[in-house]
Amino acid sequence: MKQILTLALLTFKLQFRQLGGHYIYIASAVLLSFIFYVCRADGNFLNEIEIRSNFSLYISISLLSLSLLWYSCLSMRGDIEAKRLHILTSYPMNRFRIFAGKWMGLFIYAMLGFVILLITLSVNVAIFNARWDGKDKASLTDAFRHVKPYIPSAEQQASTALHELKIKNPEIRFDEKLKLKEFERMILRRQQLVAKGTERRWAFTTAEKALKNSPQVFIRYRYYSGKKEGVLGTWSIAEKRGDGRYYNVFTTQAKAGPNKTWELEFPPEIFPESGNFSITYKGDHSGDLIFYKDSGLNLFYKDSHVLNNLFLLALVFAAHFAVVISTGLTIAVAFTLSVASFMSTVLYAMSMSSEFFRRALAEINDGSEKMIPFADKLIQFGIFITTGMEQPNVISSLSRRVLISSDNLGLNLTRDIGNTLAKPISVFSESAYLSVTTSSLGIVIGYTFYFILLTMLGVFLLKRKELDRIH
């Protein structure tokens, strides 16, 4: 362990002495501040904070991650080509300790840079908050737990409808896959549509007793309409009792326009301790309203502090940086410096496009059967390779003051690994909220899968190299 720590400290110091690591810190902090102040939203205080924080932190962390890849390649390949690694192995020194020492030094460098970026963001937010003189100013130190409404699975309902269609009309021949997708689209539209003169009910079965005791409860909702004028809507809270019926306990009205996110606060004491209730909307609109699929309506209640979110954010990105560093070191062992730098850059760029690959895969699966056998496996393999380096989508949770949980992590490690390796592990569930232990541990386990895989490969390649003699 002493050898690993000594090599880690040496690697960390060399980032500043030889590789100009402090310039990366400065460049990342300046880039974050620049993007924070050039971004613009719709003039709402919280929306401004969200947009500015999202873009500035995401891009600056991308610069830091890309620099980590290059530094990993330089650190490992530079020592190999300059014969410094030959000297270390001639002592002899276990090559796993060499790999671990370099990884630890770079990891310390990465986390220090991450802390600097968080401090820079906090300073910019504090300055922006002090200068804001609007009436919509809100506290930024709270964290709200996100509760999604219970919506029956469109896929399951579509499968049931398809089965009933086949029983009723056995003589009709049709493409089952396309028909299933057609049913899913119809069901999703029915779930999102609020026609003129009708109402829409969202059921909650969270059993969240903390909801009643929370100091603040509100909903965020967003809808689409062909007309630009605002709609006066009536919102009702109804409690579900033992007989299975809903009984109204609270009603209020609010006017809101289309294509914008609106917030409406409710008194916490109206919510039942059982957690079984519904929220009903009925508007005076003259046309149809379509509530957005995911952001159509969501419930939030105050349950934590921003420091908790910062801790979870650091934990998640620590796992991300661990994979990035292992990737750079492993590639540097296998290839020359120029090839390793190019390959690591390409892999990181591909990881940033993983969501595009997922959408392309979904489009292909909706199309012709002839495209699926080859394209499906090829894209799945590409997603599997690059997902480990994909930046976790938790920054938006921090900027929206939403407590980080498995539902808003945004990284689909289990799905991507499972599609490629026949589901060898299971990390996440689709529940609205998991405990801090489950949610943060879940994403760490997902990254750890890639970290262990890459580290084993890197150490194996390093042990195969002829480094015991100085040639």
C-alpha positions in Angstrom: 0.0 0.0 0.0 2.9 2.3 0.8 4.2 1.9 -2.8 0.8 2.6 -4.3 0.4 5.8 -2.2 4.0 7.0 -3.0 3.4 6.5 -6.8 0.0 8.1 -6.5 1.5 11.2 -4.8 4.2 11.4 -7.5 1.7 11.0 -10.3 -0.4 13.8 -8.8 2.5 16.2 -8.4 3.7 15.5 -12.0 0.3 16.7 -13.3 1.4 20.2 -12.2 5.1 20.1 -12.7 5.3 18.6 -16.2 1.8 18.5 -17.7 0.3 21.9 -16.7 -2.6 20.4 -14.7 -3.3 23.7 -13.0 -4.1 25.2 -16.5 -6.9 22.7 -16.9 -8.4 23.8 -13.6 -8.2 27.4 -14.6 -9.6 26.8 -18.1 -12.5 24.7 -16.8 -13.4 27.3 -14.1 -13.2 30.1 -16.7 -15.3 28.1 -19.2 -17.9 27.4 -16.5 -18.2 31.0 -15.6 -18.4 32.1 -19.2 -21.1 29.7 -20.1 -23.0 30.5 -16.9 -23.3 34.1 -17.9 -23.9 33.8 -21.6 -26.8 31.3 -21.2 -30.3 32.7 -21.2 -33.7 31.1 -20.3 -37.2 32.6 -20.1 -36.6 35.1 -17.4 -37.9 33.0 -14.5 -35.4 32.8 -11.7 -35.4 29.0 -11.2 -35.4 28.4 -14.9 -32.5 30.7 -15.3 -30.5 28.9 -12.6 -31.4 25.5 -14.1 -30.3 26.3 -17.7 -27.1 28.1 -16.7 -26.1 25.5 -14.2 -26.8 22.6 -16.5 -24.9 23.8 -19.5 -21.9 25.4 -17.6 -21.3 22.4 -15.3 -21.9 19.8 -18.0 -19.5 21.3 -20.5 -16.8 22.2 -18.0 -16.9 18.6 -16.6 -16.6 17.3 -20.2 -13.4 19.3 -20.6 -12.1 17.9 -17.3 -13.0 14.3 -18.3 -11.4 14.7 -21.7 -8.2 16.1 -20.1 -8.2 13.1 -17.7 -8.1 10.8 -20.7 -5.2 12.6 -22.2 -3.3 12.8 -18.9 -3.9 9.1 -18.4 -2.4 8.3 -21.8 0.5 10.6 -21.2 1.2 9.3 -17.7 1.3 5.6 -18.7 2.6 5.7 -22.2 5.1 8.5 -21.4 6.6 6.4 -18.6 6.8 3.3 -20.9 8.5 5.1 -23.8 10.9 7.0 -21.5 11.9 3.7 -19.8 10.8 4.9 -16.4 8.4 2.0 -16.0 11.3 -0.3 -16.8 13.1 1.1 -13.8 10.1 0.6 -11.5 9.6 -3.0 -12.6 13.3 -3.8 -12.1 13.1 -3.4 -8.3 10.9 -5.5 -8.8 7.6 -3.7 -8.2 4.2 -5.4 -8.8 2.6 -4.1 -12.0 -0.8 -4.0 -10.4 0.6 -1.5 -7.8 2.0 0.6 -10.7 -1.4 0.7 -12.4 -3.2 1.3 -9.1 -0.8 4.1 -8.1 -1.2 5.9 -11.3 -4.9 5.5 -11.2 -5.1 6.9 -7.6 -3.0 9.9 -8.4 -5.1 10.8 -11.4 -8.3 10.2 -9.4 -7.2 12.6 -6.7 -6.4 15.1 -9.5 -9.9 14.6 -11.0 -11.8 15.0 -7.7 -9.9 18.1 -6.8 -10.9 19.6 -10.2 -14.5 18.6 -9.6 -14.5 20.3 -6.2 -13.0 23.5 -7.8 -15.8 23.4 -10.4 -18.5 23.0 -7.8 -17.0 26.0 -5.8 -16.9 28.1 -9.0 -20.5 27.2 -9.8 -21.6 28.1 -6.2 -19.9 31.5 -6.4 -21.5 32.2 -9.8 -25.0 31.2 -8.4 -24.5 33.3 -5.3 -23.6 36.4 -7.4 -26.5 35.8 -9.7 -28.8 35.4 -6.7 -27.6 38.6 -5.1 -28.2 40.6 -8.4 -31.6 39.2 -9.0 -34.4 41.6 -8.0 -37.4 39.8 -9.4 -40.4 38.7 -7.3 -39.9 35.0 -8.3 -36.8 34.7 -6.2 -36.7 31.3 -4.4 -34.5 29.5 -1.9 -31.7 27.5 -3.5 -30.6 25.5 -0.4 -33.6 23.1 -0.4 -33.8 19.7 -2.1 -37.2 18.3 -3.1 -38.2 14.7 -3.4 -39.7 13.8 -6.8 -42.9 11.7 -6.8 -44.3 10.5 -10.1 -48.0 9.7 -10.7 -49.0 6.1 -11.2 -49.6 5.6 -15.0 -50.4 2.1 -16.3 -47.8 0.7 -18.6 -48.7 1.5 -22.3 -46.7 -1.5 -23.4 -48.7 -3.9 -21.2 -52.0 -2.4 -22.3 -50.9 -2.6 -25.9 -50.0 -6.3 -25.5 -53.4 -7.0 -24.0 -55.1 -5.1 -26.8 -53.1 -7.1 -29.4 -54.0 -10.4 -27.8 -57.7 -9.5 -27.7 -57.5 -8.5 -31.4 -56.0 -11.8 -32.4 -58.7 -13.7 -30.5 -61.6 -11.7 -32.0 -60.2 -11.8 -35.6 -58.0 -14.9 -36.0 -58.4 -14.7 -39.8 -56.8 -11.3 -40.2 -53.0 -11.2 -41.0 -51.0 -8.2 -39.9 -47.5 -7.3 -38.7 -47.7 -7.8 -35.0 -44.7 -5.6 -34.1 -46.0 -2.6 -36.1 -49.5 -3.2 -34.7 -48.2 -3.3 -31.2 -46.4 0.0 -31.7 -49.6 1.5 -33.1 -51.5 0.4 -30.0 -48.8 1.9 -27.8 -49.0 5.3 -29.6 -52.8 5.3 -29.3 -52.7 4.5 -25.6 -50.0 7.2 -24.9 -52.1 9.8 -26.7 -55.2 8.8 -24.7 -53.2 9.1 -21.5 -51.9 12.6 -22.4 -55.0 14.1 -24.0 -57.5 16.3 -22.2 -60.3 17.0 -24.7 -62.6 20.0 -24.4 -65.1 19.6 -21.6 -63.2 16.6 -20.1 -60.9 16.2 -17.1 -57.7 14.3 -16.4 -56.9 12.4 -13.2 -53.4 11.4 -12.0 -53.3 8.8 -9.3 -50.6 8.6 -6.7 -49.9 5.5 -4.7 -46.7 6.4 -3.0 -47.7 5.8 0.7 -45.4 8.8 1.5 -46.3 9.8 5.0 -43.6 12.5 4.9 -45.7 14.3 2.3 -48.2 15.5 4.9 -45.4 16.7 7.3 -43.4 18.5 4.6 -43.1 22.3 4.8 -43.7 22.7 1.1 -45.5 20.6 -1.6 -46.1 21.6 -5.2 -46.6 20.2 -8.7 -44.9 21.1 -11.9 -46.9 20.7 -15.1 -46.6 21.4 -18.7 -49.0 21.0 -21.7 -49.2 21.6 -25.4 -52.0 23.4 -27.1 -52.6 24.7 -30.6 -53.7 28.1 -29.1 -51.3 30.5 -27.4 -53.7 32.0 -24.8 -53.6 30.8 -21.2 -56.1 28.4 -19.8 -57.9 28.7 -16.4 -57.7 25.3 -14.8 -59.3 23.8 -11.8 -57.1 21.5 -9.7 -58.6 19.1 -7.2 -57.0 16.8 -4.6 -59.0 13.7 -3.8 -58.3 11.1 -1.1 -58.7 7.4 -1.9 -60.5 5.7 0.9 -61.2 2.1 1.9 -64.1 1.6 -0.5 -61.8 2.4 -3.5 -63.6 5.8 -4.2 -62.0 9.2 -4.3 -63.3 12.0 -2.1 -62.4 15.6 -2.8 -60.5 17.4 -0.1 -59.1 20.5 -1.8 -59.8 22.6 -4.9 -58.0 25.6 -6.4 -57.7 27.4 -9.7 -54.6 28.6 -11.7 -54.1 30.1 -15.1 -51.3 28.8 -17.3 -50.2 29.0 -20.9 -48.9 26.2 -23.2 -45.3 25.0 -23.7 -44.0 26.3 -20.4 -43.4 24.6 -17.1 -45.6 25.9 -14.3 -45.6 25.4 -10.6 -48.6 25.2 -8.3 -48.3 24.9 -4.5 -50.7 23.0 -2.3 -51.1 23.1 1.5 -49.2 20.0 2.9 -51.9 19.2 5.5 -54.5 18.3 2.9 -52.7 15.2 1.8 -53.7 11.9 3.4 -51.3 9.9 5.5 -52.0 6.8 3.4 -50.4 8.4 0.4 -53.3 7.3 -1.8 -54.7 10.3 -3.6 -55.3 11.8 -7.0 -54.8 15.2 -8.6 -57.5 16.1 -11.1 -57.4 18.9 -13.8 -60.3 20.4 -15.7 -59.8 23.6 -17.8 -62.0 26.1 -19.7 -60.0 25.4 -22.9 -61.8 25.6 -26.2 -59.5 23.0 -27.9 -57.6 19.9 -26.9 -54.7 20.0 -24.4 -51.9 17.4 -24.5 -49.8 17.0 -21.4 -46.2 16.1 -22.0 -45.3 12.5 -21.5 -42.7 12.8 -18.7 -42.9 16.4 -17.6 -46.7 16.7 -18.0 -47.3 16.5 -14.2 -45.0 15.7 -11.3 -45.2 16.2 -7.6 -42.4 17.5 -5.4 -42.1 18.0 -1.6 -39.3 19.4 0.5 -37.4 16.6 2.2 -33.7 17.4 2.1 -30.9 20.0 1.7 -28.7 20.9 -1.2 -25.6 19.6 0.6 -27.1 16.1 0.4 -27.4 16.5 -3.4 -23.9 17.8 -3.7 -22.6 14.7 -1.8 -24.5 12.3 -4.1 -23.4 14.3 -7.1 -19.7 13.9 -6.0 -20.3 10.2 -5.4 -21.7 9.6 -8.8 -19.0 11.6 -10.6 -16.3 9.9 -8.6 -17.5 6.6 -10.1 -17.5 8.3 -13.6 -14.0 9.6 -13.3 -12.8 6.2 -12.1 -13.9 4.6 -15.4 -12.5 7.4 -17.5 -9.1 7.1 -15.9 -9.0 3.3 -16.2 -10.0 3.7 -19.9 -7.1 6.0 -20.6 -4.5 3.9 -18.7 -5.6 0.7 -20.4 -5.6 2.2 -23.9 -2.1 3.7 -23.2 -0.7 0.3 -22.3 -1.9 -1.3 -25.5 -1.1 1.4 -28.0 1.4 4.2 -28.8 0.7 7.7 -27.5 -0.7 9.1 -30.7 -3.0 6.2 -31.2 -4.1 6.0 -27.6 -4.9 9.7 -27.5 -7.0 9.4 -30.7 -8.8 6.3 -29.6 -9.6 7.7 -26.1 -11.0 10.9 -27.7 -13.1 9.0 -30.1 -14.5 6.8 -27.3 -15.4 9.8 -25.2 -17.1 11.5 -28.1 -19.1 8.3 -28.8 -20.1 8.1 -25.2 -21.5 11.6 -25.4 -23.6 10.3 -28.3 -24.9 7.3 -26.5 -28.4 8.7 -26.2 -28.5 9.2 -29.9 -27.6 5.6 -30.4 -30.4 4.5 -28.1 -32.9 6.6 -30.0 -31.6 5.2 -33.3 -32.0 1.7 -31.9 -35.6 2.4 -30.9 -36.3 3.8 -34.4 -34.8 0.7 -36.0 -36.9 -1.6 -33.8 -40.0 0.3 -35.0 -39.1 -0.2 -38.6 -38.5 -3.1 -41.0 -37.6 -6.6 -39.7 -34.7 -6.8 -42.2 -32.8 -4.1 -40.3 -33.0 -5.6 -36.9 -30.7 -8.6 -36.8 -27.5 -6.7 -37.9 -28.2 -3.1 -36.9 -29.7 -3.9 -33.5 -26.7 -5.9 -32.3 -24.2 -3.5 -33.8 -25.8 -0.5 -32.0 -26.2 -2.4 -28.8 -22.5 -3.3 -28.9 -21.6 0.3 -29.5 -23.7 1.5 -26.6 -22.3 -1.2 -24.3 -18.7 -0.1 -25.1 -19.3 3.6 -24.5 -21.9 3.7 -21.7 -19.2 3.3 -19.0 -17.7 6.7 -20.0 -21.1 8.4 -20.5 -21.5 11.4 -18.2 -24.3 10.7 -15.7 -27.3 13.0 -16.1 -27.6 14.2 -12.5 -26.6 17.8 -13.0 -30.2 18.7 -14.0 -31.5 17.3 -10.7 -29.1 19.5 -8.8 -30.0 22.6 -10.7 -33.8 21.9 -10.4 -33.4 21.3 -6.6 -34.6 17.7 -7.0 -33.1 15.1 -4.7 -30.9 12.8 -6.7 -32.4 9.3 -7.0 -32.4 6.3 -9.3 -35.3 7.7 -11.3 -33.5 10.8 -12.4 -30.0 9.4 -12.8 -30.5 9.1 -16.5 -27.8 6.5 -17.0 -29.1 3.2 -18.3 -26.2 0.9 -17.4 -28.4 -2.1 -16.5 -30.4 -1.9 -19.7 -27.3 -1.5 -21.9 -25.3 -4.2 -20.2 -28.3 -6.5 -20.2 -29.1 -6.1 -23.9 -25.6 -7.1 -24.7 -24.8 -9.8 -22.1 -28.3 -11.3 -21.5 -28.9 -9.2 -18.4 -26.0 -10.4 -16.1 -26.6 -7.8 -13.5 -29.5 -5.7 -12.2 -28.8 -2.2 -10.8 -31.8 0.1 -11.1 -35.6 -0.2 -10.7 -38.2 2.2 -12.2 -39.6 3.3 -8.9 -40.2 7.0 -8.3 -37.7 7.1 -5.5 -35.2 4.8 -3.9 -33.3 5.5 -0.7 -29.9 7.2 -0.8 -28.2 3.9 -0.3 -29.9 2.2 -3.1 -29.9 5.0 -5.7 -26.3 6.2 -5.2 -25.0 2.7 -4.7 -26.9 1.5 -7.8 -25.1 3.9 -10.2 -21.7 3.2 -8.5 -22.2 -0.5 -9.0 -23.0 0.1 -12.7 -19.8 2.1 -13.1 -17.8 -0.4 -11.0 -18.7 -3.1 -13.6 -16.8 -1.1 -16.3 -14.1 -0.1 -13.9 -13.3 -3.7 -12.9 -13.4 -4.8 -16.5 -11.1 -2.1 -17.7 -8.7 -2.4 -14.8 -8.4 -6.2 -15.2 -7.7 -5.7 -18.9 -5.1 -2.9 -18.2 -3.2 -4.9 -15.6 -3.2 -8.0 -17.9 -1.8 -6.0 -20.8 0.8 -4.3 -18.5 2.0 -7.7 -17.2 2.4 -9.0 -20.8 4.7 -6.1 -21.7 8.5 -6.6 -21.6 9.5 -4.0 -19.0 11.9 -5.9 -16.7 15.0 -4.9 -18.6 16.2 -1.5 -19.8 16.9 -2.0 -23.5 
